[in-house]
Amino acid sequence: MVLVDDTVNDSQLKQILAKGYRPESQARGNEVYYCRSDHELGSRFESKVCKTARRILQDELQGKEATTTLEQTTGDHAGK
């Protein structure tokens, strides 16, 4: 089976694969579901997480923004 994902470029695809996601099934249109196993917090059990490339990249961007905001907030109070 060939999965076609026209929603990402080569650089974004490499970024997704580097996070442990693997293409698994065709989503609606030209999107693909990428899945990986994650350990649940506080548990030894794994759960399977599947997302579209758009969602994976969006989650990463939000995480970076949250980190930047936290660093700026912490940095502002450190000098006072």
MOPAC internal coordinates of N, CA, C and O (Angstrom, degrees):
PM7 1SCF
backbone

  N    0.0000 0     0.00 0     0.00 0    0    0    0
  C    1.4361 1     0.00 0     0.00 0    1    0    0
  C    1.5302 1   108.69 1     0.00 0    2    1    0
  O    1.2310 1   120.73 1   -44.58 1    3    2    1
  N    1.2987 1   116.21 1   135.42 1    3    2    1
  C    1.4603 1   121.85 1   177.94 1    5    3    2
  C    1.5211 1   108.04 1  -107.11 1    6    5    3
  O    1.2310 1   120.80 1   -53.26 1    7    6    5
  N    1.3274 1   116.08 1   126.74 1    7    6    5
  C    1.4569 1   121.41 1   177.95 1    9    7    6
  C    1.5208 1   108.54 1  -102.32 1   10    9    7
  O    1.2310 1   120.19 1   -48.58 1   11   10    9
  N    1.3127 1   117.25 1   131.42 1   11   10    9
  C    1.4587 1   122.46 1  -178.13 1   13   11   10
  C    1.5144 1   108.83 1  -115.17 1   14   13   11
  O    1.2310 1   120.69 1   -56.36 1   15   14   13
  N    1.3304 1   116.29 1   123.64 1   15   14   13
  C    1.4607 1   121.48 1   178.06 1   17   15   14
  C    1.5199 1   108.57 1  -125.70 1   18   17   15
  O    1.2310 1   120.88 1   -81.64 1   19   18   17
  N    1.3176 1   115.93 1    98.36 1   19   18   17
  C    1.4640 1   121.38 1  -179.83 1   21   19   18
  C    1.5211 1   112.33 1   -84.26 1   22   21   19
  O    1.2310 1   120.10 1  -175.73 1   23   22   21
  N    1.3351 1   117.42 1     4.27 1   23   22   21
  C    1.4691 1   120.51 1  -175.06 1   25   23   22
  C    1.5270 1   113.03 1   -91.91 1   26   25   23
  O    1.2310 1   119.69 1   174.15 1   27   26   25
  N    1.3257 1   118.21 1    -5.85 1   27   26   25
  C    1.4704 1   120.91 1  -179.02 1   29   27   26
  C    1.5189 1   110.20 1  -131.13 1   30   29   27
  O    1.2310 1   121.60 1   -25.81 1   31   30   29
  N    1.3361 1   114.54 1   154.19 1   31   30   29
  C    1.4623 1   119.04 1   173.92 1   33   31   30
  C    1.5266 1   108.82 1   -96.61 1   34   33   31
  O    1.2310 1   120.20 1    -3.06 1   35   34   33
  N    1.3192 1   117.21 1   176.94 1   35   34   33
  C    1.4660 1   121.24 1  -176.13 1   37   35   34
  C    1.5224 1   112.22 1   -60.18 1   38   37   35
  O    1.2310 1   120.23 1   139.54 1   39   38   37
  N    1.3174 1   117.16 1   -40.46 1   39   38   37
  C    1.4650 1   121.08 1  -179.62 1   41   39   38
  C    1.5266 1   111.25 1   -63.37 1   42   41   39
  O    1.2310 1   120.78 1   135.97 1   43   42   41
  N    1.3353 1   116.11 1   -44.03 1   43   42   41
  C    1.4637 1   120.22 1   179.44 1   45   43   42
  C    1.5246 1   110.79 1   -66.14 1   46   45   43
  O    1.2310 1   120.26 1   140.99 1   47   46   45
  N    1.3273 1   117.10 1   -39.01 1   47   46   45
  C    1.4621 1   120.84 1   178.97 1   49   47   46
  C    1.5245 1   110.54 1   -63.01 1   50   49   47
  O    1.2310 1   119.97 1   137.17 1   51   50   49
  N    1.3240 1   117.66 1   -42.83 1   51   50   49
  C    1.4764 1   120.87 1   177.64 1   53   51   50
  C    1.5237 1   110.41 1   -61.21 1   54   53   51
  O    1.2310 1   120.40 1   140.75 1   55   54   53
  N    1.3169 1   116.84 1   -39.25 1   55   54   53
  C    1.4673 1   122.48 1   179.35 1   57   55   54
  C    1.5354 1   109.99 1   -63.21 1   58   57   55
  O    1.2310 1   120.34 1   137.60 1   59   58   57
  N    1.3136 1   116.95 1   -42.40 1   59   58   57
  C    1.4703 1   122.03 1   179.93 1   61   59   58
  C    1.5230 1   110.34 1   -66.54 1   62   61   59
  O    1.2310 1   120.29 1   134.49 1   63   62   61
  N    1.3148 1   117.04 1   -45.51 1   63   62   61
  C    1.4658 1   121.00 1  -179.78 1   65   63   62
  C    1.5286 1   111.20 1   -64.97 1   66   65   63
  O    1.2310 1   120.21 1   145.14 1   67   66   65
  N    1.3393 1   117.20 1   -34.86 1   67   66   65
  C    1.4614 1   121.39 1   178.96 1   69   67   66
  C    1.5330 1   111.70 1   -64.98 1   70   69   67
  O    1.2310 1   120.19 1   156.63 1   71   70   69
  N    1.3125 1   117.24 1   -23.37 1   71   70   69
  C    1.4650 1   121.53 1   178.59 1   73   71   70
  C    1.5232 1   112.16 1   -84.21 1   74   73   71
  O    1.2310 1   120.66 1  -177.60 1   75   74   73
  N    1.3268 1   116.35 1     2.40 1   75   74   73
  C    1.4600 1   119.79 1   176.68 1   77   75   74
  C    1.5192 1   114.32 1    95.01 1   78   77   75
  O    1.2310 1   120.05 1  -178.39 1   79   78   77
  N    1.3138 1   117.52 1     1.61 1   79   78   77
  C    1.4630 1   120.54 1   178.16 1   81   79   78
  C    1.5174 1   109.68 1   -79.67 1   82   81   79
  O    1.2310 1   120.95 1   -33.84 1   83   82   81
  N    1.3188 1   115.80 1   146.16 1   83   82   81
  C    1.4678 1   122.00 1   176.97 1   85   83   82
  C    1.5183 1   108.21 1  -130.06 1   86   85   83
  O    1.2310 1   119.91 1   -40.83 1   87   86   85
  N    1.3349 1   117.77 1   139.17 1   87   86   85
  C    1.4624 1   119.70 1   178.39 1   89   87   86
  C    1.5219 1   109.97 1   -63.50 1   90   89   87
  O    1.2310 1   120.91 1   -46.34 1   91   90   89
  N    1.3352 1   115.87 1   133.66 1   91   90   89
  C    1.4525 1   118.15 1  -175.18 1   93   91   90
  C    1.5265 1   114.09 1  -125.11 1   94   93   91
  O    1.2310 1   120.08 1   137.12 1   95   94   93
  N    1.3126 1   117.44 1   -42.88 1   95   94   93
  C    1.4650 1   118.40 1  -178.29 1   97   95   94
  C    1.5191 1   110.47 1  -152.26 1   98   97   95
  O    1.2310 1   121.23 1   -22.58 1   99   98   97
  N    1.3126 1   115.25 1   157.42 1   99   98   97
  C    1.4610 1   120.68 1   179.13 1  101   99   98
  C    1.5206 1   109.09 1   -77.54 1  102  101   99
  O    1.2310 1   120.76 1   -50.31 1  103  102  101
  N    1.2996 1   116.15 1   129.69 1  103  102  101
  C    1.4677 1   121.49 1   175.51 1  105  103  102
  C    1.5213 1   107.63 1   -90.59 1  106  105  103
  O    1.2310 1   120.76 1    15.06 1  107  106  105
  N    1.2982 1   116.15 1  -164.94 1  107  106  105
  C    1.4625 1   118.89 1   178.93 1  109  107  106
  C    1.5329 1   109.95 1   -69.51 1  110  109  107
  O    1.2310 1   120.76 1   -33.27 1  111  110  109
  N    1.2960 1   116.15 1   146.73 1  111  110  109
  C    1.4599 1   120.60 1   179.10 1  113  111  110
  C    1.5081 1   111.46 1    64.06 1  114  113  111
  O    1.2310 1   121.01 1    47.57 1  115  114  113
  N    1.3101 1   115.67 1  -132.43 1  115  114  113
  C    1.4643 1   121.32 1  -178.55 1  117  115  114
  C    1.5205 1   112.37 1  -105.62 1  118  117  115
  O    1.2310 1   120.27 1  -151.68 1  119  118  117
  N    1.3252 1   117.09 1    28.32 1  119  118  117
  C    1.4605 1   121.04 1   176.61 1  121  119  118
  C    1.5233 1   109.72 1   -99.26 1  122  121  119
  O    1.2310 1   121.43 1   -23.20 1  123  122  121
  N    1.3262 1   114.87 1   156.80 1  123  122  121
  C    1.4605 1   121.97 1   178.94 1  125  123  122
  C    1.5199 1   107.94 1  -124.70 1  126  125  123
  O    1.2310 1   120.64 1   -35.95 1  127  126  125
  N    1.3355 1   116.39 1   144.05 1  127  126  125
  C    1.4596 1   120.49 1   171.77 1  129  127  126
  C    1.5258 1   108.33 1   -87.29 1  130  129  127
  O    1.2310 1   120.95 1   -51.33 1  131  130  129
  N    1.3373 1   115.79 1   128.67 1  131  130  129
  C    1.4596 1   122.88 1   176.50 1  133  131  130
  C    1.5245 1   106.84 1  -108.63 1  134  133  131
  O    1.2310 1   120.47 1   -46.54 1  135  134  133
  N    1.3236 1   116.72 1   133.46 1  135  134  133
  C    1.4651 1   120.42 1  -175.96 1  137  135  134
  C    1.5243 1   111.10 1  -125.34 1  138  137  135
  O    1.2310 1   121.45 1   -26.80 1  139  138  137
  N    1.3296 1   114.82 1   153.20 1  139  138  137
  C    1.4708 1   121.70 1   172.17 1  141  139  138
  C    1.5129 1   107.93 1  -153.00 1  142  141  139
  O    1.2310 1   121.07 1   -17.28 1  143  142  141
  N    1.3185 1   115.56 1   162.72 1  143  142  141
  C    1.4645 1   121.17 1   176.87 1  145  143  142
  C    1.5161 1   108.65 1   -94.05 1  146  145  143
  O    1.2310 1   120.71 1   -48.30 1  147  146  145
  N    1.3103 1   116.25 1   131.70 1  147  146  145
  C    1.4632 1   122.73 1   177.91 1  149  147  146
  C    1.5170 1   108.84 1  -121.21 1  150  149  147
  O    1.2310 1   120.86 1   -34.55 1  151  150  149
  N    1.3238 1   115.95 1   145.45 1  151  150  149
  C    1.4600 1   120.74 1   172.91 1  153  151  150
  C    1.5158 1   107.80 1   -84.26 1  154  153  151
  O    1.2310 1   120.76 1   -47.98 1  155  154  153
  N    1.3204 1   116.15 1   132.02 1  155  154  153
  C    1.4539 1   119.98 1   176.84 1  157  155  154
  C    1.5229 1   108.83 1   -73.20 1  158  157  155
  O    1.2310 1   120.84 1   -39.77 1  159  158  157
  N    1.3021 1   116.00 1   140.23 1  159  158  157
  C    1.4510 1   122.03 1  -178.24 1  161  159  158
  C    1.5190 1   110.21 1   -58.55 1  162  161  159
  O    1.2310 1   120.59 1   -53.23 1  163  162  161
  N    1.3336 1   116.47 1   126.77 1  163  162  161
  C    1.4562 1   121.28 1   179.00 1  165  163  162
  C    1.5147 1   113.84 1    78.65 1  166  165  163
  O    1.2310 1   120.24 1  -165.12 1  167  166  165
  N    1.3268 1   117.14 1    14.88 1  167  166  165
  C    1.4568 1   120.29 1  -177.18 1  169  167  166
  C    1.5272 1   109.83 1  -140.57 1  170  169  167
  O    1.2310 1   120.84 1   -23.80 1  171  170  169
  N    1.3030 1   116.00 1   156.20 1  171  170  169
  C    1.4630 1   120.56 1   174.59 1  173  171  170
  C    1.5220 1   111.16 1   -92.78 1  174  173  171
  O    1.2310 1   120.92 1   176.63 1  175  174  173
  N    1.3170 1   115.85 1    -3.37 1  175  174  173
  C    1.4564 1   120.24 1  -178.04 1  177  175  174
  C    1.5214 1   111.04 1   -81.62 1  178  177  175
  O    1.2310 1   121.45 1   -34.73 1  179  178  177
  N    1.3103 1   114.84 1   145.27 1  179  178  177
  C    1.4562 1   120.29 1   176.81 1  181  179  178
  C    1.5172 1   109.43 1  -100.33 1  182  181  179
  O    1.2310 1   121.35 1   -30.51 1  183  182  181
  N    1.3054 1   115.02 1   149.49 1  183  182  181
  C    1.4548 1   119.80 1   172.69 1  185  183  182
  C    1.5229 1   107.82 1  -127.89 1  186  185  183
  O    1.2310 1   120.94 1   -29.35 1  187  186  185
  N    1.2927 1   115.81 1   150.65 1  187  186  185
  C    1.4559 1   121.47 1  -179.49 1  189  187  186
  C    1.5208 1   108.39 1   -92.05 1  190  189  187
  O    1.2310 1   120.88 1   -53.33 1  191  190  189
  N    1.3273 1   115.92 1   126.67 1  191  190  189
  C    1.4558 1   121.83 1  -179.58 1  193  191  190
  C    1.5225 1   108.10 1  -115.80 1  194  193  191
  O    1.2310 1   120.68 1   -53.25 1  195  194  193
  N    1.3205 1   116.31 1   126.75 1  195  194  193
  C    1.4648 1   121.61 1   179.12 1  197  195  194
  C    1.5210 1   109.55 1  -125.12 1  198  197  195
  O    1.2310 1   121.19 1   -46.85 1  199  198  197
  N    1.3260 1   115.32 1   133.15 1  199  198  197
  C    1.4626 1   121.35 1  -179.60 1  201  199  198
  C    1.5205 1   108.79 1  -145.35 1  202  201  199
  O    1.2310 1   121.32 1   -18.46 1  203  202  201
  N    1.3213 1   115.08 1   161.54 1  203  202  201
  C    1.4599 1   119.29 1   171.50 1  205  203  202
  C    1.5263 1   108.49 1   -80.32 1  206  205  203
  O    1.2310 1   120.58 1   -18.75 1  207  206  205
  N    1.3078 1   116.49 1   161.25 1  207  206  205
  C    1.4649 1   121.12 1   179.18 1  209  207  206
  C    1.5232 1   110.29 1   -57.46 1  210  209  207
  O    1.2310 1   120.88 1   138.74 1  211  210  209
  N    1.3141 1   115.92 1   -41.26 1  211  210  209
  C    1.4686 1   120.58 1  -179.33 1  213  211  210
  C    1.5280 1   110.46 1   -58.18 1  214  213  211
  O    1.2310 1   120.20 1   136.78 1  215  214  213
  N    1.3343 1   117.23 1   -43.22 1  215  214  213
  C    1.4589 1   121.62 1  -178.81 1  217  215  214
  C    1.5338 1   111.50 1   -69.01 1  218  217  215
  O    1.2310 1   120.27 1   140.21 1  219  218  217
  N    1.3298 1   117.08 1   -39.79 1  219  218  217
  C    1.4701 1   121.08 1   179.20 1  221  219  218
  C    1.5253 1   109.54 1   -61.59 1  222  221  219
  O    1.2310 1   120.46 1   132.45 1  223  222  221
  N    1.3215 1   116.72 1   -47.55 1  223  222  221
  C    1.4645 1   121.29 1  -178.68 1  225  223  222
  C    1.5272 1   110.97 1   -67.40 1  226  225  223
  O    1.2310 1   120.23 1   142.60 1  227  226  225
  N    1.3309 1   117.17 1   -37.40 1  227  226  225
  C    1.4585 1   121.57 1   178.10 1  229  227  226
  C    1.5310 1   110.59 1   -65.23 1  230  229  227
  O    1.2310 1   120.21 1   136.28 1  231  230  229
  N    1.3284 1   117.21 1   -43.72 1  231  230  229
  C    1.4672 1   121.41 1   178.45 1  233  231  230
  C    1.5270 1   110.75 1   -61.41 1  234  233  231
  O    1.2310 1   120.62 1   139.10 1  235  234  233
  N    1.3423 1   116.42 1   -40.90 1  235  234  233
  C    1.4637 1   119.76 1   179.92 1  237  235  234
  C    1.5234 1   110.55 1   -65.29 1  238  237  235
  O    1.2310 1   120.09 1   137.28 1  239  238  237
  N    1.3237 1   117.43 1   -42.72 1  239  238  237
  C    1.4550 1   121.50 1   179.37 1  241  239  238
  C    1.5240 1   110.63 1   -62.26 1  242  241  239
  O    1.2310 1   120.11 1   136.90 1  243  242  241
  N    1.3285 1   117.40 1   -43.10 1  243  242  241
  C    1.4626 1   120.88 1   178.56 1  245  243  242
  C    1.5249 1   110.95 1   -64.38 1  246  245  243
  O    1.2310 1   120.28 1   143.08 1  247  246  245
  N    1.3160 1   117.07 1   -36.92 1  247  246  245
  C    1.4632 1   120.79 1   177.42 1  249  247  246
  C    1.5087 1   111.67 1   -64.84 1  250  249  247
  O    1.2310 1   120.44 1   138.66 1  251  250  249
  N    1.3256 1   116.77 1   -41.34 1  251  250  249
  C    1.4676 1   120.85 1   178.36 1  253  251  250
  C    1.5250 1   110.68 1   -65.98 1  254  253  251
  O    1.2310 1   120.73 1   139.33 1  255  254  253
  N    1.3419 1   116.20 1   -40.67 1  255  254  253
  C    1.4609 1   119.90 1   178.62 1  257  255  254
  C    1.5220 1   111.09 1   -63.88 1  258  257  255
  O    1.2310 1   120.35 1   139.23 1  259  258  257
  N    1.3187 1   116.94 1   -40.77 1  259  258  257
  C    1.4679 1   121.22 1   179.05 1  261  259  258
  C    1.5226 1   110.35 1   -64.55 1  262  261  259
  O    1.2310 1   120.45 1   138.72 1  263  262  261
  N    1.3244 1   116.74 1   -41.28 1  263  262  261
  C    1.4634 1   120.86 1   178.45 1  265  263  262
  C    1.5211 1   110.99 1   -63.96 1  266  265  263
  O    1.2310 1   120.56 1   136.45 1  267  266  265
  N    1.3269 1   116.54 1   -43.55 1  267  266  265
  C    1.4614 1   121.11 1   179.39 1  269  267  266
  C    1.5231 1   110.37 1   -62.63 1  270  269  267
  O    1.2310 1   120.36 1   135.46 1  271  270  269
  N    1.3230 1   116.93 1   -44.54 1  271  270  269
  C    1.4627 1   121.16 1   179.33 1  273  271  270
  C    1.5248 1   110.38 1   -62.18 1  274  273  271
  O    1.2310 1   120.08 1   136.37 1  275  274  273
  N    1.3137 1   117.46 1   -43.63 1  275  274  273
  C    1.4625 1   121.62 1   179.42 1  277  275  274
  C    1.5184 1   110.80 1   -63.24 1  278  277  275
  O    1.2310 1   120.37 1   137.07 1  279  278  277
  N    1.3428 1   116.89 1   -42.93 1  279  278  277
  C    1.4640 1   120.32 1   179.43 1  281  279  278
  C    1.5230 1   111.05 1   -64.24 1  282  281  279
  O    1.2310 1   120.56 1   139.73 1  283  282  281
  N    1.3318 1   116.53 1   -40.27 1  283  282  281
  C    1.4638 1   119.95 1   179.45 1  285  283  282
  C    1.5213 1   110.71 1   -66.86 1  286  285  283
  O    1.2310 1   120.22 1   138.45 1  287  286  285
  N    1.3111 1   117.19 1   -41.55 1  287  286  285
  C    1.4672 1   121.70 1   179.77 1  289  287  286
  C    1.5148 1   110.22 1   -65.59 1  290  289  287
  O    1.2310 1   120.40 1   134.90 1  291  290  289
  N    1.3211 1   116.85 1   -45.10 1  291  290  289
  C    1.4620 1   121.24 1   179.58 1  293  291  290
  C    1.5232 1   110.67 1   -66.29 1  294  293  291
  O    1.2310 1   120.70 1   139.66 1  295  294  293
  N    1.3090 1   116.26 1   -40.34 1  295  294  293
  C    1.4610 1   120.93 1   179.70 1  297  295  294
  C    1.5139 1   112.59 1   -65.77 1  298  297  295
  O    1.2310 1   120.07 1   143.08 1  299  298  297
  N    1.3356 1   117.47 1   -36.92 1  299  298  297
  C    1.4589 1   121.66 1   179.82 1  301  299  298
  C    1.5252 1   111.36 1   -65.07 1  302  301  299
  O    1.2310 1   120.58 1   143.80 1  303  302  301
  N    1.3193 1   116.49 1   -36.20 1  303  302  301
  C    1.4624 1   120.78 1  -177.49 1  305  303  302
  C    1.5343 1   111.89 1   -86.83 1  306  305  303
  O    1.2310 1   119.86 1   163.99 1  307  306  305
  N    1.3063 1   117.86 1   -16.01 1  307  306  305
  C    1.4616 1   120.34 1  -176.64 1  309  307  306
  C    1.5294 1   111.55 1   -68.97 1  310  309  307
  O    1.2310 1   120.58 1   145.11 1  311  310  309
  N    1.3290 1   116.50 1   -34.89 1  311  310  309
  C    1.4534 1   119.65 1  -177.33 1  313  311  310
  C    1.5108 1   114.07 1   -84.79 1  314  313  311
  O    1.2310 1   119.73 1   174.56 1  315  314  313
  N    1.3091 1   118.13 1    -5.44 1  315  314  313
  C    1.4773 1   121.37 1  -176.37 1  317  315  314
  C    1.4953 1   112.15 1   -96.00 1  318  317  315
  O    1.2310 1   120.10 1   180.00 1  319  318  317

